[in-house]
């Protein structure tokens, strides 16, 4: 579809070499936890359901979904004439008109690219989605620079990042942000909305599941992964309590994940 789509071809940089897989990413995919995730991603709908239902990154009561952002930004306008990118998409297809970009050729990925060097023209995109991706990039500043480059003046960014969230190598894990920190990183974008994406109880779930794994693993990496994932299931109902914390403005100060929706400032 994309190969013959005029709106896509108009902004696509054919001069940028797209890697099939970056070597550093392939090395990290060999880690046990990432081998399990890669296996489950063969069934995208099942994997995405498990991620939404169980992961502390998604509070069942407080998740600010990308679909809601699309309505917030574009209203009822059709998306067929928009250039919208989902960077680090994995297997998840948010909307048929959104272009999925990932460094690994999973099912549903439209463009295989390293998001530190995106094959899109300057000021060509109406919206960029970066959902729980930035913490996994060693050079996060380069990704911020690329997004700032490709979003058109007046265009939008929706990004979610972890704050009080345990280490999760997927493939690896480098950074954490406060709400003020992510706004500073994307200071070329004026804030429309910002707040908690996964609340305090999701943060507690993340901590408890890892403590559960630590207590039962006896130093074994395999047992640690096993019991941590069992703990994720056991403690996942805690996320429902975030329905209460979403009503408290200060909850982002102890949130598992936060989000930022911004509009690029016109120069």
Phi and psi restraints in degrees (value plus and minus 20) as a CYANA .aco file:
   2 UNK   PHI     -86.5   -46.5
   2 UNK   PSI     -52.0   -12.0
   3 UNK   PHI     -81.6   -41.6
   3 UNK   PSI     -46.0    -6.0
   4 UNK   PHI    -134.0   -94.0
   4 UNK   PSI     -12.6    27.4
   5 UNK   PHI    -103.6   -63.6
   5 UNK   PSI      94.4   134.4
   6 UNK   PHI     -79.0   -39.0
   6 UNK   PSI     -58.7   -18.7
   7 UNK   PHI     -87.4   -47.4
   7 UNK   PSI     -50.6   -10.6
   8 UNK   PHI     -94.9   -54.9
   8 UNK   PSI     -66.7   -26.7
   9 UNK   PHI     -82.0   -42.0
   9 UNK   PSI     -49.1    -9.1
  10 UNK   PHI     -87.8   -47.8
  10 UNK   PSI     -42.9    -2.9
  11 UNK   PHI    -136.9   -96.9
  11 UNK   PSI     -19.9    20.1
  12 UNK   PHI    -105.8   -65.8
  12 UNK   PSI     109.7   149.7
  13 UNK   PHI    -112.0   -72.0
  13 UNK   PSI      78.4   118.4
  14 UNK   PHI     -91.6   -51.6
  14 UNK   PSI     -34.8     5.2
  15 UNK   PHI     -95.4   -55.4
  15 UNK   PSI     -35.6     4.4
  16 UNK   PHI    -105.3   -65.3
  16 UNK   PSI     104.4   144.4
  17 UNK   PHI     -96.3   -56.3
  17 UNK   PSI     104.6   144.6
  18 UNK   PHI    -115.2   -75.2
  18 UNK   PSI     100.8   140.8
  19 UNK   PHI     -93.5   -53.5
  19 UNK   PSI     123.5   163.5
  20 UNK   PHI     -87.2   -47.2
  20 UNK   PSI     -62.9   -22.9
  21 UNK   PHI    -179.6  -139.6
  21 UNK   PSI     113.3   153.3
  22 UNK   PHI     -91.0   -51.0
  22 UNK   PSI     119.4   159.4
  23 UNK   PHI     -76.2   -36.2
  23 UNK   PSI     -62.0   -22.0
  24 UNK   PHI     -82.6   -42.6
  24 UNK   PSI     -53.9   -13.9
  25 UNK   PHI     -90.5   -50.5
  25 UNK   PSI     -61.2   -21.2
  26 UNK   PHI     -82.7   -42.7
  26 UNK   PSI     -58.8   -18.8
  27 UNK   PHI     -81.1   -41.1
  27 UNK   PSI     -62.0   -22.0
  28 UNK   PHI     -95.3   -55.3
  28 UNK   PSI     -47.1    -7.1
  29 UNK   PHI     -84.5   -44.5
  29 UNK   PSI     -39.0     1.0
  30 UNK   PHI     -99.5   -59.5
  30 UNK   PSI     -30.6     9.4
  31 UNK   PHI     -84.4   -44.4
  31 UNK   PSI     125.8   165.8
  32 UNK   PHI     -73.5   -33.5
  32 UNK   PSI     -66.4   -26.4
  33 UNK   PHI     -82.5   -42.5
  33 UNK   PSI     -57.6   -17.6
  34 UNK   PHI     -97.1   -57.1
  34 UNK   PSI     -47.2    -7.2
  35 UNK   PHI     -85.2   -45.2
  35 UNK   PSI     -58.8   -18.8
  36 UNK   PHI     -84.0   -44.0
  36 UNK   PSI     -65.9   -25.9
  37 UNK   PHI     -83.2   -43.2
  37 UNK   PSI     -62.2   -22.2
  38 UNK   PHI     -82.7   -42.7
  38 UNK   PSI     -56.8   -16.8
  39 UNK   PHI     -84.5   -44.5
  39 UNK   PSI     -66.9   -26.9
  40 UNK   PHI     -86.7   -46.7
  40 UNK   PSI     -47.3    -7.3
  41 UNK   PHI     -90.5   -50.5
  41 UNK   PSI     -25.0    15.0
  42 UNK   PHI     -86.8   -46.8
  42 UNK   PSI     -40.2    -0.2
  43 UNK   PHI    -140.6  -100.6
  43 UNK   PSI      61.9   101.9
  44 UNK   PHI     -75.1   -35.1
  44 UNK   PSI     -64.3   -24.3
  45 UNK   PHI     -84.4   -44.4
  45 UNK   PSI     -62.5   -22.5
  46 UNK   PHI     -85.7   -45.7
  46 UNK   PSI     -64.4   -24.4
  47 UNK   PHI     -82.5   -42.5
  47 UNK   PSI     -65.4   -25.4
  48 UNK   PHI     -86.7   -46.7
  48 UNK   PSI     -53.9   -13.9
  49 UNK   PHI     -85.1   -45.1
  49 UNK   PSI     -67.0   -27.0
  50 UNK   PHI     -79.6   -39.6
  50 UNK   PSI     -61.3   -21.3
  51 UNK   PHI     -83.0   -43.0
  51 UNK   PSI     -66.0   -26.0
  52 UNK   PHI     -86.8   -46.8
  52 UNK   PSI     -62.2   -22.2
  53 UNK   PHI     -96.9   -56.9
  53 UNK   PSI     -53.3   -13.3
  54 UNK   PHI    -129.9   -89.9
  54 UNK   PSI     -52.8   -12.8
  55 UNK   PHI     -90.2   -50.2
  55 UNK   PSI     118.7   158.7
  56 UNK   PHI     -84.1   -44.1
  56 UNK   PSI     -34.1     5.9
  57 UNK   PHI     -92.1   -52.1
  57 UNK   PSI     -31.0     9.0
  58 UNK   PHI    -149.5  -109.5
  58 UNK   PSI      77.1   117.1
  59 UNK   PHI     -92.7   -52.7
  59 UNK   PSI     106.1   146.1
  60 UNK   PHI     -79.6   -39.6
  60 UNK   PSI     -50.4   -10.4
  61 UNK   PHI    -115.6   -75.6
  61 UNK   PSI     -31.1     8.9
  62 UNK   PHI    -148.4  -108.4
  62 UNK   PSI     -19.4    20.6
  63 UNK   PHI     -79.9   -39.9
  63 UNK   PSI     106.5   146.5
  64 UNK   PHI    -111.9   -71.9
  64 UNK   PSI      83.7   123.7
  65 UNK   PHI    -101.9   -61.9
  65 UNK   PSI     135.8   175.8
  66 UNK   PHI     -84.9   -44.9
  66 UNK   PSI     -52.1   -12.1
  67 UNK   PHI     -83.1   -43.1
  67 UNK   PSI     -58.2   -18.2
  68 UNK   PHI     -86.1   -46.1
  68 UNK   PSI     -56.0   -16.0
  69 UNK   PHI     -84.9   -44.9
  69 UNK   PSI     -60.0   -20.0
  70 UNK   PHI     -78.5   -38.5
  70 UNK   PSI     -62.3   -22.3
  71 UNK   PHI     -87.7   -47.7
  71 UNK   PSI     -60.9   -20.9
  72 UNK   PHI     -81.3   -41.3
  72 UNK   PSI     -59.5   -19.5
  73 UNK   PHI    -106.2   -66.2
  73 UNK   PSI     -64.9   -24.9
  74 UNK   PHI    -129.5   -89.5
  74 UNK   PSI     -27.9    12.1
  75 UNK   PHI      42.1    82.1
  75 UNK   PSI    -154.2  -114.2
  76 UNK   PHI    -112.8   -72.8
  76 UNK   PSI     -13.5    26.5
  77 UNK   PHI     -84.7   -44.7
  77 UNK   PSI     120.8   160.8
  78 UNK   PHI     -85.6   -45.6
  78 UNK   PSI     130.5   170.5
  79 UNK   PHI    -116.9   -76.9
  79 UNK   PSI     -19.9    20.1
  80 UNK   PHI     -82.6   -42.6
  80 UNK   PSI     -43.4    -3.4
  81 UNK   PHI    -123.6   -83.6
  81 UNK   PSI      -8.0    32.0
  82 UNK   PHI    -124.4   -84.4
  82 UNK   PSI     131.4   171.4
  83 UNK   PHI    -126.8   -86.8
  83 UNK   PSI      86.3   126.3
  84 UNK   PHI    -142.1  -102.1
  84 UNK   PSI     106.0   146.0
  85 UNK   PHI    -132.3   -92.3
  85 UNK   PSI     117.3   157.3
  86 UNK   PHI    -128.9   -88.9
  86 UNK   PSI      80.3   120.3
  87 UNK   PHI    -104.3   -64.3
  87 UNK   PSI     115.5   155.5
  88 UNK   PHI      45.1    85.1
  88 UNK   PSI      21.7    61.7
  89 UNK   PHI     -86.0   -46.0
  89 UNK   PSI     -46.9    -6.9
  90 UNK   PHI      40.2    80.2
  90 UNK   PSI    -157.3  -117.3
  91 UNK   PHI    -112.9   -72.9
  91 UNK   PSI     -24.9    15.1
  92 UNK   PHI    -100.5   -60.5
  92 UNK   PSI     103.4   143.4
  93 UNK   PHI    -122.1   -82.1
  93 UNK   PSI      84.0   124.0
  94 UNK   PHI     -92.8   -52.8
  94 UNK   PSI     -64.4   -24.4
  95 UNK   PHI    -175.8  -135.8
  95 UNK   PSI     121.9   161.9
  96 UNK   PHI     -81.3   -41.3
  96 UNK   PSI     -41.2    -1.2
  97 UNK   PHI    -111.7   -71.7
  97 UNK   PSI     -22.7    17.3
  98 UNK   PHI    -112.9   -72.9
  98 UNK   PSI     113.6   153.6
  99 UNK   PHI    -105.5   -65.5
  99 UNK   PSI      99.1   139.1
 100 UNK   PHI    -106.3   -66.3
 100 UNK   PSI     107.9   147.9
 101 UNK   PHI    -142.9  -102.9
 101 UNK   PSI     108.3   148.3
 102 UNK   PHI    -171.3  -131.3
 102 UNK   PSI     134.9   174.9
 103 UNK   PHI     -98.6   -58.6
 103 UNK   PSI     -34.1     5.9
 104 UNK   PHI    -136.8   -96.8
 104 UNK   PSI     116.9   156.9
 105 UNK   PHI     -99.3   -59.3
 105 UNK   PSI      40.8    80.8
 106 UNK   PHI     -87.4   -47.4
 106 UNK   PSI     145.9   185.9
 107 UNK   PHI     -80.2   -40.2
 107 UNK   PSI     120.2   160.2
 108 UNK   PHI      61.2   101.2
 108 UNK   PSI     -19.5    20.5
 109 UNK   PHI    -104.0   -64.0
 109 UNK   PSI     106.7   146.7
 110 UNK   PHI    -110.8   -70.8
 110 UNK   PSI     -58.8   -18.8
 111 UNK   PHI    -148.9  -108.9
 111 UNK   PSI     102.9   142.9
 112 UNK   PHI    -112.1   -72.1
 112 UNK   PSI      95.4   135.4
 113 UNK   PHI    -177.8  -137.8
 113 UNK   PSI     132.7   172.7
 114 UNK   PHI    -101.7   -61.7
 114 UNK   PSI     100.4   140.4
 115 UNK   PHI     -92.3   -52.3
 115 UNK   PSI     -21.5    18.5
 116 UNK   PHI     -99.4   -59.4
 116 UNK   PSI     -31.4     8.6
 117 UNK   PHI    -166.2  -126.2
 117 UNK   PSI      63.8   103.8
 118 UNK   PHI    -102.8   -62.8
 118 UNK   PSI     119.8   159.8
 119 UNK   PHI    -106.1   -66.1
 119 UNK   PSI      32.1    72.1
 120 UNK   PHI    -153.9  -113.9
 120 UNK   PSI     127.4   167.4
 121 UNK   PHI     -89.5   -49.5
 121 UNK   PSI     138.8   178.8
 122 UNK   PHI     -79.5   -39.5
 122 UNK   PSI     118.2   158.2
 123 UNK   PHI      36.9    76.9
 123 UNK   PSI      18.8    58.8
 124 UNK   PHI    -127.6   -87.6
 124 UNK   PSI     -31.2     8.8
 125 UNK   PHI    -129.3   -89.3
 125 UNK   PSI     120.5   160.5
 126 UNK   PHI    -104.4   -64.4
 126 UNK   PSI     -52.1   -12.1
 127 UNK   PHI    -174.5  -134.5
 127 UNK   PSI     116.8   156.8
 128 UNK   PHI    -139.1   -99.1
 128 UNK   PSI     110.9   150.9
 129 UNK   PHI    -127.9   -87.9
 129 UNK   PSI     110.3   150.3
 130 UNK   PHI    -154.3  -114.3
 130 UNK   PSI      71.2   111.2
 131 UNK   PHI    -125.4   -85.4
 131 UNK   PSI      84.8   124.8
 132 UNK   PHI      35.5    75.5
 132 UNK   PSI      27.9    67.9
 133 UNK   PHI    -142.4  -102.4
 133 UNK   PSI     -60.0   -20.0
 134 UNK   PHI     -79.8   -39.8
 134 UNK   PSI     -52.7   -12.7
 135 UNK   PHI     -88.3   -48.3
 135 UNK   PSI     -35.0     5.0
 136 UNK   PHI    -115.6   -75.6
 136 UNK   PSI     -17.9    22.1
 137 UNK   PHI    -124.5   -84.5
 137 UNK   PSI     102.5   142.5
 138 UNK   PHI     -77.1   -37.1
 138 UNK   PSI     -62.8   -22.8
 139 UNK   PHI    -124.7   -84.7
 139 UNK   PSI      52.9    92.9
 140 UNK   PHI     -82.5   -42.5
 140 UNK   PSI     -53.1   -13.1
 141 UNK   PHI     -81.7   -41.7
 141 UNK   PSI     -54.3   -14.3
 142 UNK   PHI     -86.9   -46.9
 142 UNK   PSI     -56.4   -16.4
 143 UNK   PHI     -87.5   -47.5
 143 UNK   PSI     -62.6   -22.6
 144 UNK   PHI     -78.1   -38.1
 144 UNK   PSI     -63.4   -23.4
 145 UNK   PHI     -83.8   -43.8
 145 UNK   PSI     -60.9   -20.9
 146 UNK   PHI     -86.1   -46.1
 146 UNK   PSI     -62.8   -22.8
 147 UNK   PHI     -83.3   -43.3
 147 UNK   PSI     -63.4   -23.4
 148 UNK   PHI     -80.3   -40.3
 148 UNK   PSI     -56.2   -16.2
 149 UNK   PHI     -87.7   -47.7
 149 UNK   PSI     -64.4   -24.4
 150 UNK   PHI    -107.5   -67.5
 150 UNK   PSI     -39.8     0.2
 151 UNK   PHI     -97.5   -57.5
 151 UNK   PSI     111.3   151.3
 152 UNK   PHI     -92.4   -52.4
 152 UNK   PSI     133.9   173.9
 153 UNK   PHI     -75.6   -35.6
 153 UNK   PSI     109.4   149.4
 154 UNK   PHI      68.0   108.0
 154 UNK   PSI     -28.2    11.8
 155 UNK   PHI     -95.8   -55.8
 155 UNK   PSI     158.0   198.0
 156 UNK   PHI    -147.0  -107.0
 156 UNK   PSI     138.5   178.5
 157 UNK   PHI    -152.7  -112.7
 157 UNK   PSI     115.2   155.2
 158 UNK   PHI    -144.7  -104.7
 158 UNK   PSI      96.6   136.6
 159 UNK   PHI    -150.8  -110.8
 159 UNK   PSI     118.8   158.8
 160 UNK   PHI    -141.4  -101.4
 160 UNK   PSI     119.5   159.5
 161 UNK   PHI    -161.6  -121.6
 161 UNK   PSI     137.4   177.4
 162 UNK   PHI    -102.4   -62.4
 162 UNK   PSI     130.7   170.7
 163 UNK   PHI    -140.5  -100.5
 163 UNK   PSI    -100.0   -60.0
 164 UNK   PHI    -116.7   -76.7
 164 UNK   PSI      56.8    96.8
 165 UNK   PHI    -157.6  -117.6
 165 UNK   PSI     113.5   153.5
 166 UNK   PHI     -83.9   -43.9
 166 UNK   PSI     143.7   183.7
 167 UNK   PHI     -76.3   -36.3
 167 UNK   PSI     112.5   152.5
 168 UNK   PHI    -164.8  -124.8
 168 UNK   PSI      83.3   123.3
 169 UNK   PHI     -96.7   -56.7
 169 UNK   PSI      86.5   126.5
 170 UNK   PHI    -171.6  -131.6
 170 UNK   PSI      39.3    79.3
 171 UNK   PHI    -102.2   -62.2
 171 UNK   PSI     -58.3   -18.3
 172 UNK   PHI    -150.1  -110.1
 172 UNK   PSI    -196.9  -156.9
 173 UNK   PHI    -167.2  -127.2
 173 UNK   PSI     101.8   141.8
 174 UNK   PHI    -143.0  -103.0
 174 UNK   PSI     -52.0   -12.0
 175 UNK   PHI    -157.7  -117.7
 175 UNK   PSI     141.9   181.9
 176 UNK   PHI    -157.0  -117.0
 176 UNK   PSI     132.0   172.0
 177 UNK   PHI    -153.6  -113.6
 177 UNK   PSI     124.4   164.4
 178 UNK   PHI    -104.7   -64.7
 178 UNK   PSI     152.3   192.3
 179 UNK   PHI     -82.8   -42.8
 179 UNK   PSI     -62.6   -22.6
 180 UNK   PHI     -83.6   -43.6
 180 UNK   PSI     -54.4   -14.4
 181 UNK   PHI     -87.1   -47.1
 181 UNK   PSI     -62.2   -22.2
 182 UNK   PHI     -91.8   -51.8
 182 UNK   PSI     -52.0   -12.0
 183 UNK   PHI     -85.8   -45.8
 183 UNK   PSI     -57.8   -17.8
 184 UNK   PHI     -87.4   -47.4
 184 UNK   PSI     -59.8   -19.8
 185 UNK   PHI     -80.4   -40.4
 185 UNK   PSI     -60.6   -20.6
 186 UNK   PHI    -126.9   -86.9
 186 UNK   PSI      33.5    73.5
 187 UNK   PHI     -92.2   -52.2
 187 UNK   PSI     -28.7    11.3
 188 UNK   PHI     -98.4   -58.4
 188 UNK   PSI     -23.5    16.5
 189 UNK   PHI    -135.8   -95.8
 189 UNK   PSI     109.8   149.8
 190 UNK   PHI    -102.2   -62.2
 190 UNK   PSI     121.5   161.5
 191 UNK   PHI     -92.2   -52.2
 191 UNK   PSI     111.6   151.6
 192 UNK   PHI    -120.3   -80.3
 192 UNK   PSI     -69.1   -29.1
 193 UNK   PHI    -165.2  -125.2
 193 UNK   PSI     132.8   172.8
 194 UNK   PHI    -179.9  -139.9
 194 UNK   PSI     128.0   168.0
 195 UNK   PHI     147.6   187.6
 195 UNK   PSI    -180.7  -140.7
 196 UNK   PHI    -100.8   -60.8
 196 UNK   PSI     118.5   158.5
 197 UNK   PHI    -122.7   -82.7
 197 UNK   PSI     -59.9   -19.9
 198 UNK   PHI    -152.2  -112.2
 198 UNK   PSI     105.0   145.0
 199 UNK   PHI    -105.3   -65.3
 199 UNK   PSI    -187.1  -147.1
 200 UNK   PHI     -79.2   -39.2
 200 UNK   PSI     -56.8   -16.8
 201 UNK   PHI     -93.0   -53.0
 201 UNK   PSI     -50.3   -10.3
 202 UNK   PHI     -85.8   -45.8
 202 UNK   PSI     -58.2   -18.2
 203 UNK   PHI     -82.3   -42.3
 203 UNK   PSI     -61.8   -21.8
 204 UNK   PHI     -84.0   -44.0
 204 UNK   PSI     -60.6   -20.6
 205 UNK   PHI     -77.8   -37.8
 205 UNK   PSI     -65.8   -25.8
 206 UNK   PHI     -80.5   -40.5
 206 UNK   PSI     -60.6   -20.6
 207 UNK   PHI     -89.9   -49.9
 207 UNK   PSI     -65.7   -25.7
 208 UNK   PHI     -84.3   -44.3
 208 UNK   PSI     -59.0   -19.0
 209 UNK   PHI     -85.4   -45.4
 209 UNK   PSI     -54.0   -14.0
 210 UNK   PHI     -96.4   -56.4
 210 UNK   PSI     -56.6   -16.6
 211 UNK   PHI     -82.7   -42.7
 211 UNK   PSI     -59.9   -19.9
 212 UNK   PHI     -77.7   -37.7
 212 UNK   PSI     -65.7   -25.7
 213 UNK   PHI     -85.2   -45.2
 213 UNK   PSI     -60.9   -20.9
 214 UNK   PHI     -83.4   -43.4
 214 UNK   PSI     -59.0   -19.0
 215 UNK   PHI     -89.3   -49.3
 215 UNK   PSI     -46.6    -6.6
 216 UNK   PHI    -130.8   -90.8
 216 UNK   PSI     -23.8    16.2
 217 UNK   PHI    -106.3   -66.3
 217 UNK   PSI     -40.7    -0.7
 218 UNK   PHI      33.1    73.1
 218 UNK   PSI      15.2    55.2
 219 UNK   PHI      64.3   104.3
 219 UNK   PSI     -21.8    18.2
 220 UNK   PHI    -105.8   -65.8
 220 UNK   PSI     107.3   147.3
 221 UNK   PHI     -84.3   -44.3
 221 UNK   PSI     -60.7   -20.7
 222 UNK   PHI     -84.0   -44.0
 222 UNK   PSI     -64.2   -24.2
 223 UNK   PHI     -88.0   -48.0
 223 UNK   PSI     -54.2   -14.2
 224 UNK   PHI     -81.6   -41.6
 224 UNK   PSI     -66.6   -26.6
 225 UNK   PHI     -82.8   -42.8
 225 UNK   PSI     -63.6   -23.6
 226 UNK   PHI     -80.9   -40.9
 226 UNK   PSI     -72.8   -32.8
 227 UNK   PHI     -94.7   -54.7
 227 UNK   PSI     -48.0    -8.0
 228 UNK   PHI     -84.6   -44.6
 228 UNK   PSI     -60.9   -20.9
 229 UNK   PHI     -90.8   -50.8
 229 UNK   PSI     -55.8   -15.8
 230 UNK   PHI     -82.5   -42.5
 230 UNK   PSI     -63.1   -23.1
 231 UNK   PHI     -81.7   -41.7
 231 UNK   PSI     -54.8   -14.8
 232 UNK   PHI     -80.1   -40.1
 232 UNK   PSI     -60.6   -20.6
 233 UNK   PHI     -89.1   -49.1
 233 UNK   PSI     -65.8   -25.8
 234 UNK   PHI     -80.8   -40.8
 234 UNK   PSI     -62.9   -22.9
 235 UNK   PHI    -114.8   -74.8
 235 UNK   PSI     -19.5    20.5
 236 UNK   PHI     -80.4   -40.4
 236 UNK   PSI     -51.1   -11.1
 237 UNK   PHI     -81.3   -41.3
 237 UNK   PSI     -38.6     1.4
 238 UNK   PHI     -77.7   -37.7
 238 UNK   PSI     -49.8    -9.8
 239 UNK   PHI     -81.3   -41.3
 239 UNK   PSI     -46.8    -6.8
 240 UNK   PHI     -81.6   -41.6
 240 UNK   PSI     -48.9    -8.9
 241 UNK   PHI     -89.5   -49.5
 241 UNK   PSI     -33.4     6.6
 242 UNK   PHI     -88.0   -48.0
 242 UNK   PSI     -31.0     9.0
 243 UNK   PHI     -80.7   -40.7
 243 UNK   PSI     -48.4    -8.4
 244 UNK   PHI    -100.3   -60.3
 244 UNK   PSI     -66.1   -26.1
 245 UNK   PHI     -88.4   -48.4
 245 UNK   PSI     -42.9    -2.9
 246 UNK   PHI     -83.6   -43.6
 246 UNK   PSI     -39.7     0.3
 247 UNK   PHI    -102.9   -62.9
 247 UNK   PSI     -28.3    11.7
 248 UNK   PHI    -123.3   -83.3
 248 UNK   PSI      97.4   137.4
 249 UNK   PHI     -77.9   -37.9
 249 UNK   PSI     -50.2   -10.2
 250 UNK   PHI    -101.5   -61.5
 250 UNK   PSI     -20.3    19.7
 251 UNK   PHI     -82.6   -42.6
 251 UNK   PSI     -44.0    -4.0
 252 UNK   PHI     -84.3   -44.3
 252 UNK   PSI     -38.3     1.7
 253 UNK   PHI     -95.0   -55.0
 253 UNK   PSI     -32.2     7.8
 254 UNK   PHI    -153.7  -113.7
 254 UNK   PSI      11.9    51.9
 255 UNK   PHI    -106.4   -66.4
 255 UNK   PSI     131.2   171.2
 256 UNK   PHI     -89.3   -49.3
 256 UNK   PSI     -68.2   -28.2
 257 UNK   PHI    -152.2  -112.2
 257 UNK   PSI     131.2   171.2
 258 UNK   PHI    -147.2  -107.2
 258 UNK   PSI     142.2   182.2
 259 UNK   PHI    -150.3  -110.3
 259 UNK   PSI     139.6   179.6
 260 UNK   PHI    -160.7  -120.7
 260 UNK   PSI     104.7   144.7
 261 UNK   PHI    -133.8   -93.8
 261 UNK   PSI      99.6   139.6
 262 UNK   PHI    -155.1  -115.1
 262 UNK   PSI     142.7   182.7
 263 UNK   PHI    -138.9   -98.9
 263 UNK   PSI     112.0   152.0
 264 UNK   PHI     -86.8   -46.8
 264 UNK   PSI     110.5   150.5
 265 UNK   PHI     -91.7   -51.7
 265 UNK   PSI     109.3   149.3
 266 UNK   PHI     -95.0   -55.0
 266 UNK   PSI     116.6   156.6
